[in-house]
Amino acid sequence: MIFTTVGFVLKGVLVHRSVVEDVRADRDARVKEANDDADQWRRFWESEHAAHETTRQAYAEEIRAALLASTEGAQVAAALLQEIRTRQVEAGE
């Protein structure tokens, strides 16, 4: 019964063929629009992901530079303290 009804619809007996073609065209248009939207959102996500990655890398580089500067400052301070101690020992002799 169901197959017969579907067959009649597809053949244009129960519903005129132009109506079926209009429904199919409408469906195809909605599917195309949904695919286009999905592609657009995918491109937006990819560009946002790339921007986020660039920001993350810049932040990591900034932290790295700050740590290097801090390490250099600590090394200079240690060298100065060593020099001061050396001079104090020499002055005490």
Disulfide bonds with the S-S distance in Angstrom:
none
